[in-house]
């Protein structure tokens, strides 16, 4: 199978494991995808960039500020408002004229934007009913996979690969008893913790 939105390549994982043949390529591709999705769940976000822009909807009681999911690119970004609470998003707003994306220096740091601040006369609509008032069409995710996430994927992928030959987590025996693998995910959780965020409603 092909790797789907993996945070390392097959070649990188094989190099990390010291594998030179192609016998386990299909298994390794599955492991890379699984390890990448596990990291997503730990972080409550994903670190690849969507290939196409899709719509998400939000509501906020703050007329000036909105916390969003990770916006990874300005390409195809469109924000529109439903100012009447009718479900029709007829009011388009323009970046740097009506709103700013924050953190302001995200692009130079290869990080996503996670907040929108209104700076012109147009404000976010107050939720007069339960309808969401903001529609954002964007490529969601991160512009570049962080180095920490790449390394965490290699570690977790290697652990998953080695477990196929370690029944009950036992790698082998010595005069002192069983040699066991470390608890799965301990190092990965520590590495990914700095990137974890709460889900945006």
Secondary structure, DSSP 8 states (H G I E B T S, - for coil): ---SS-SS-HHHHHHHHT--SSTTHHHHHHHHHHHHHHHHHHHTS--SB-SS-EEEEE--S-SSEEEEEEE--STT-EEEE-TTSSS---EEE-BTTTEEEESTTTGGGT--EEEEEE-SS------SSSS--EEEEE-BB-SS--HHHHHHHHHHHHHHHHGGG-GGGEEEEETTEEEE---TTHHHHHHHGGG------
